[in-house]
Amino acid sequence: MTREEKNQAIDALVEQLTNANVVYLADTSELDAEKTSKLRRLCYNRQVQLHVVKNTLLVKAMERVEGKDFGDMASVAKGSTSMMLSEAGNVPAKLIKEFRKNADKPVLKAAYVEEAVYIGENNLEALVSLKSKNELIADVIALLQSPAKTVVSQLQSSGNTIAGIVKTLQEKEA
């Protein structure tokens, strides 16, 4: 690979890393062609971009990205590294966990999710349980709607009770 090709590859990685809020680094080595194809298909179906990257180019690209601190992610860029990009923070983690039911790989090396850095395989469960931005918004809306629904429900039920009492009193007077 010539210096010009390397610079183009680094620039492409910088652009991808700049635009992504969720970046996972995983070890996909030792997967045979069939399993690699299944992993790629699963990633495609879940809107996760999967790229095999050269470690040195990835580290240089991380250093060039402005406005993001990838922390110690460069330290895990050894061996075979695949980069997974997604819109939702927990989708790649769920994908890795699901895929590993039938295979030993991919192994999570590191993840960058909305400015937080997770290093190591031991963080996979924490990443799986992360809620996406849309899930958090839905939770907040549900919490905000709950008191209003309760008040409306109580007003409706008490209205029926008052109407029943008034009707009973009218029938008693007659």
JOHU-V152105 format. One line per field, one symbol per residue. ss: DSSP state (a for helix, b for strand, c for the rest). phi: phi as a letter, one per 30 degrees, with the letter a starting at -180 (. if undefined). psi: psi as a letter, one per 40 degrees, with the letter a starting at -180 (. if undefined). Layout:
# JOHU-V152105
ss->???
phi->???
psi->???
This chain:
# JOHU-V152105
ss->ccaaaaaaaaaaaaaaaaaccbbbbbbcccccaaaaaaaaaaaaacccbbbbbcaaaaaaaaaaccccccaaaaaaccccbbbbbbccccaaaaaaaaacccccccbbbbbbbccbbbbcaaaaaaaaacccaaaaaaaaaaaaaaaaaaaaaaaaaaaaaaaaaaaaaaaaac
phi->.deddddddddddddddddccbbccbccdidddddddddddddddchcdcbdbdeddddddddddcibcdhcdddcdbidbccccadcdcdddddddddddcadcdcdcabcbhiccccjddcdddddddcdeddddddddddddedddddddddddddddddddddddddddd
psi->hiddddddddddddddddehehhihiheiehidddddddddddddefhhhhhihdddddddddehhehhebedddegiahhhhhhidhdedddddddddedeieiihhdiihhfehhhhideedddddeiiiddddddddddddddddddddddddddddddddddddddddd.
